[in-house]
Amino acid sequence: MRFRPFRHHRPPWWPENEAWPPQRRPRHYPFFRGMGCLFAFFNMLGWAIVIFILVTVARNAGWLSFGGEHFPLGLPVVVGILIAALVTIVFVGSGLRRVFTPLDDLVEAAERVADGDYSVRVGERGPRAVGSLVRAFNNMASRLDSTQANRRNLLADVTHEMRTPLTVIQGNLEGMLDGVYPADEAKLRGVLDETVLLSRIIEDLRTLAVAESGTLQLKRQPTDLEALIHEAAGAFQAQAGSKGVNLTVDAAPNTSAINVDHGRILQVLTNLISNALRYTPAGGTVRVSCAPADSMVVVEVQDTGPGIAPEDLPHVFERFYRSADSGGMGLGLAIAKHLVEAHGGTLTAASGPGRGTTMRMALPAQPR
């Protein structure tokens, strides 16, 4: 008998929140392969009955004699039927195996997904219809796995981003209660600023979560895009002037008739212009242009800043991604991209060290 040291007692390293002994997963019964074997058995039985009847009829009719000196024409016929039966059984068995094996693998994989294992995949084999079913299952499992990973990452990111303002708020309030800090306007305003930051983080996360889930409700209405661009740029003219940056708007005529959510597109433009001003040095230029292109209307925000490093450019639209010299929380561009895509458009970035950055937003010119 083999010695099992932890057979009856929980080992010291076993997690407290998990049951001991661990539950063994019941072995999956290959239902479809079993049905295939059963079908093959009845197929063989049917052929055996047919051959037996033919042999009996042939012998009674005198077509077949096992004791004579020669065999009439009936014997080759019976032998041919026997060979045909064997060939049929082999081909039927092979075909059933090609169909039933991936189906059994699919059933077992579905049970694992139901248990929370989203990493399982099924090999794509068998007939075209079965292969399409397996491919659809793999795509579903892949999306579930990606969603689970995004949920874990989002939880970690939210915890990280909210820790700082909460720590500042808690520290200031405790200092005031203990008499370390005076409860004057300066300290209270600092606490208020952190609560505003915390509120903005929560609102951004809510917007991002709704946009990523595909349930974002857009209040579309005919919108004068040129006026919308001037509205967004006008809010930053004072900031650009104090920084010594030239902020210009260049909108081509006949590009204003689009059907969009005014508030959401204004939010996107505000984010793009704000980022451009943040990285453009004094004496530089931020240019917002708008022009039709085929069935789209293209809005570009160009700056003369230092540009984005090649290793950072592919990640600028990722949630919470920040380069070494970036500020903010890393949510603005991720939200902007989702908002534009919800309108049926695209948002891309082109940049290089020392060449500035161009953010290109393309929106459908016709209502969608």
C-alpha positions in Angstrom: 0.0 0.0 0.0 1.4 3.4 -1.0 2.0 5.9 1.8 -0.1 9.1 1.5 1.0 11.6 4.3 -1.9 14.0 3.7 -4.7 11.6 2.9 -6.7 12.2 6.1 -5.3 15.6 7.4 -5.2 19.0 5.8 -1.6 19.9 4.9 -0.3 23.1 6.5 0.2 24.8 3.1 -3.3 24.2 1.9 -5.5 27.4 1.6 -7.9 27.9 4.5 -10.8 28.8 2.2 -10.6 25.6 0.1 -12.1 22.3 1.2 -10.0 19.3 2.1 -9.7 16.8 0.6 -10.1 18.4 -2.8 -13.0 17.4 -4.9 -12.0 15.2 -7.8 -13.5 16.1 -11.1 -15.8 13.3 -12.3 -14.5 11.6 -15.4 -16.3 12.7 -18.5 -18.1 9.9 -20.3 -17.6 10.0 -24.0 -21.3 10.0 -24.9 -21.0 10.6 -28.6 -18.2 8.1 -29.1 -20.3 5.6 -27.1 -23.2 6.3 -29.5 -20.9 5.8 -32.4 -19.7 2.4 -31.1 -23.3 1.4 -30.5 -24.2 2.5 -34.1 -21.3 0.5 -35.5 -22.3 -2.5 -33.5 -25.8 -2.5 -34.8 -24.5 -1.8 -38.3 -22.3 -4.9 -38.0 -25.2 -6.9 -36.6 -27.4 -5.8 -39.5 -24.8 -6.9 -42.1 -24.3 -10.2 -40.4 -28.1 -10.9 -40.5 -28.2 -9.9 -44.2 -25.2 -12.2 -45.0 -26.7 -15.1 -43.0 -30.0 -14.7 -44.9 -28.3 -14.6 -48.3 -26.2 -17.6 -47.5 -29.2 -19.6 -46.3 -31.2 -18.7 -49.4 -28.3 -19.5 -51.7 -27.8 -22.9 -50.1 -31.5 -23.8 -50.2 -31.7 -22.8 -53.8 -28.7 -24.9 -54.7 -26.7 -21.9 -55.8 -24.0 -22.6 -53.1 -22.5 -25.9 -52.1 -19.7 -26.3 -49.7 -19.3 -30.0 -50.3 -19.3 -30.1 -54.1 -16.3 -30.0 -56.5 -17.1 -26.5 -57.8 -18.8 -23.4 -56.6 -21.6 -21.8 -58.6 -21.8 -18.1 -59.3 -23.5 -17.5 -55.9 -20.3 -17.8 -53.8 -18.5 -14.8 -55.4 -21.7 -12.8 -54.8 -21.8 -13.7 -51.2 -18.0 -13.0 -50.7 -18.4 -9.7 -52.5 -21.2 -8.8 -50.1 -19.0 -9.7 -47.2 -16.2 -7.6 -48.4 -18.6 -4.7 -49.1 -19.9 -5.0 -45.5 -16.4 -4.9 -44.1 -15.5 -1.9 -46.2 -18.7 -0.1 -45.2 -18.1 -0.8 -41.5 -14.6 0.6 -41.7 -15.6 3.8 -43.6 -18.7 4.3 -41.4 -16.6 3.9 -38.2 -13.9 6.3 -39.5 -16.6 8.9 -40.4 -18.3 8.5 -37.0 -15.0 8.9 -35.2 -14.3 12.2 -37.2 -17.6 13.5 -36.1 -18.1 12.2 -32.6 -14.5 12.7 -31.2 -14.5 16.5 -31.5 -18.1 16.6 -30.2 -17.1 14.7 -27.0 -14.1 17.0 -26.7 -16.5 19.9 -27.0 -18.8 18.6 -24.2 -15.8 18.1 -21.9 -14.5 21.6 -22.7 -17.9 23.1 -22.0 -18.0 21.5 -18.6 -14.6 23.0 -17.8 -15.8 26.4 -18.9 -18.8 26.0 -16.7 -16.4 25.3 -13.8 -14.6 28.6 -14.5 -11.7 27.4 -16.6 -11.8 29.8 -19.6 -8.3 28.8 -20.9 -9.6 25.5 -22.4 -9.6 25.2 -26.2 -10.8 22.4 -28.5 -8.8 21.3 -31.6 -10.6 22.2 -34.8 -11.1 19.0 -36.7 -13.8 16.9 -38.2 -16.4 17.9 -40.8 -16.9 21.6 -41.7 -20.1 21.9 -39.6 -18.4 20.4 -36.6 -15.3 22.6 -37.2 -17.5 25.7 -37.3 -19.1 24.7 -34.0 -15.7 24.1 -32.4 -14.4 27.4 -33.8 -17.4 29.3 -32.3 -16.8 27.6 -28.9 -13.1 28.6 -29.0 -14.0 32.2 -29.8 -16.5 32.3 -27.0 -14.0 30.8 -24.5 -11.3 33.3 -25.7 -13.7 36.2 -25.1 -14.6 34.9 -21.7 -11.0 34.5 -20.9 -10.2 38.0 -22.1 -13.2 39.5 -20.1 -12.0 37.7 -17.0 -8.5 39.1 -17.4 -9.9 42.6 -18.1 -12.0 42.4 -14.9 -9.0 41.4 -12.8 -6.9 44.1 -14.4 -9.6 46.7 -13.9 -10.0 45.8 -10.2 -6.2 46.2 -9.8 -6.1 49.5 -11.7 -9.1 50.9 -9.8 -7.5 50.0 -6.5 -4.2 51.6 -7.5 -5.8 54.8 -8.8 -8.2 55.4 -5.9 -5.6 54.6 -3.2 -3.8 58.0 -3.5 -6.7 60.4 -3.2 -8.3 58.3 -0.4 -5.0 58.3 1.5 -4.7 62.1 1.1 -8.3 62.6 2.3 -7.9 60.2 5.2 -4.5 61.7 6.3 -5.8 65.3 6.2 -9.0 64.5 8.1 -7.2 62.5 10.7 -4.6 65.3 11.1 -7.4 67.9 11.6 -9.2 65.7 14.2 -6.0 65.1 16.1 -5.1 68.8 16.0 -2.0 68.4 13.9 -3.5 70.5 11.0 -5.8 73.5 11.5 -9.2 73.0 9.9 -8.8 76.1 7.8 -9.8 76.9 4.3 -6.5 75.8 2.7 -6.6 72.3 4.2 -10.3 71.9 3.5 -9.9 73.0 -0.1 -7.1 70.4 -0.4 -9.5 67.7 0.8 -12.2 69.0 -1.6 -9.8 68.8 -4.5 -9.0 65.2 -3.7 -12.7 64.4 -3.5 -13.2 66.0 -6.9 -10.4 63.9 -8.3 -11.9 60.8 -6.8 -15.3 61.7 -8.3 -13.7 62.2 -11.7 -11.9 58.8 -11.5 -15.2 57.1 -10.6 -17.1 58.8 -13.5 -14.3 58.0 -16.0 -14.3 54.4 -14.9 -18.1 54.2 -15.2 -18.0 55.7 -18.7 -15.2 53.3 -19.7 -17.0 50.3 -18.3 -20.3 51.2 -20.1 -18.4 51.9 -23.3 -16.4 48.6 -23.2 -19.6 46.6 -22.5 -21.2 48.0 -25.7 -24.2 49.4 -23.7 -23.3 53.1 -24.1 -26.5 55.1 -24.9 -25.8 57.9 -27.4 -28.1 60.9 -27.7 -27.6 61.5 -31.4 -28.7 64.7 -33.0 -27.8 66.8 -36.1 -24.6 68.6 -35.0 -22.7 71.5 -36.6 -19.2 70.0 -36.4 -17.5 73.2 -37.2 -19.3 75.0 -34.3 -18.5 72.0 -32.0 -14.8 72.2 -32.8 -14.8 76.0 -32.2 -16.6 75.4 -28.9 -14.0 72.8 -27.7 -11.0 75.0 -28.9 -12.5 78.1 -27.4 -12.4 76.6 -23.9 -8.6 76.3 -24.1 -7.7 79.7 -25.8 -6.9 81.3 -22.4 -4.8 78.3 -21.4 -3.0 78.3 -24.7 -2.3 82.0 -24.5 -0.9 81.9 -21.0 1.4 79.1 -22.1 2.5 80.8 -25.3 1.0 78.2 -27.6 -0.8 79.1 -30.8 -4.2 77.2 -30.9 -5.8 77.4 -34.4 -8.9 75.9 -36.0 -9.1 75.1 -39.7 -12.5 73.6 -40.7 -13.3 73.0 -44.4 -16.7 74.2 -45.6 -19.6 71.7 -46.0 -18.4 69.4 -43.2 -20.8 70.3 -40.5 -23.8 68.0 -41.1 -23.2 64.9 -39.0 -25.4 63.0 -36.6 -23.6 62.5 -33.3 -23.9 62.8 -29.5 -22.9 66.4 -29.0 -21.7 65.9 -25.4 -19.6 62.8 -26.1 -17.8 64.2 -29.2 -17.2 67.4 -27.2 -15.6 65.2 -24.5 -13.4 63.5 -27.1 -12.3 66.9 -28.6 -11.6 68.3 -25.1 -9.4 65.4 -24.3 -7.4 65.5 -27.5 -6.9 69.3 -27.3 -6.0 69.2 -23.7 -3.3 66.5 -24.3 -1.9 68.4 -27.2 -1.5 71.6 -25.1 0.0 69.7 -22.3 2.9 68.5 -24.4 3.4 71.5 -26.7 6.1 73.8 -25.5 6.0 77.6 -25.6 6.1 79.0 -29.1 4.6 75.8 -30.5 1.3 75.3 -32.3 -1.8 73.1 -31.8 -3.9 72.9 -35.0 -7.4 71.4 -35.1 -8.6 70.7 -38.6 -11.7 69.2 -40.1 -12.4 68.0 -43.7 -14.5 65.4 -45.5 -12.9 62.2 -46.7 -15.1 59.8 -48.8 -18.0 58.8 -46.5 -16.3 60.1 -43.4 -15.5 63.4 -41.7 -12.0 63.6 -40.4 -10.9 65.7 -37.5 -7.2 66.0 -36.7 -5.5 67.5 -33.7 -1.9 68.2 -34.5 0.8 69.5 -32.1 4.4 70.4 -32.4 5.4 68.7 -29.1 8.2 66.2 -28.6 6.1 63.3 -30.0 5.5 59.9 -28.6 8.2 57.3 -28.3 7.8 54.3 -30.7 7.6 51.8 -27.8 4.7 53.9 -26.3 2.7 54.6 -29.4 1.0 51.2 -29.7 -0.3 51.5 -26.1 -1.6 55.1 -26.0 -5.2 54.0 -26.1 -4.8 51.3 -23.4 -6.5 51.8 -20.1 -4.2 53.3 -17.4 -1.2 53.3 -19.7 1.1 56.1 -19.0 4.6 56.8 -20.4 7.4 58.0 -18.2 6.7 61.7 -18.9 2.9 61.6 -19.0 0.5 62.9 -16.4 -3.1 62.1 -15.7 -4.6 58.7 -14.9 -4.3 57.1 -18.4 -8.0 56.9 -18.9 -8.7 59.8 -21.3 -7.6 58.4 -24.6 -9.1 54.9 -23.7 -12.5 56.6 -23.1 -12.1 58.8 -26.2 -11.4 55.8 -28.5 -14.4 53.9 -27.2 -16.7 56.9 -27.6 -15.6 57.4 -31.2 -16.0 53.7 -32.0 -19.5 53.8 -30.5 -20.3 56.3 -33.2 -19.0 54.0 -35.8 -15.8 55.9 -36.3 -12.1 55.4 -35.6 -9.4 57.2 -33.5 -5.8 56.7 -34.4 -2.5 58.3 -33.4 0.6 59.1 -35.5 3.8 60.4 -34.0 7.5 60.1 -33.7 10.3 61.6 -31.5 10.7 65.3 -32.4 7.9 65.2 -35.0 4.9 66.1 -32.8 1.7 64.0 -32.6 -1.4 63.8 -34.7 -4.6 62.4 -33.4 -7.0 61.5 -36.2 -10.7 61.0 -35.5 -12.9 59.8 -38.4 -16.7 59.9 -38.0 -19.4 58.7 -40.5 -20.7 61.7 -42.5 -24.2 60.1 -42.8 -26.4 59.2 -39.8 -25.9 55.6 -38.6 
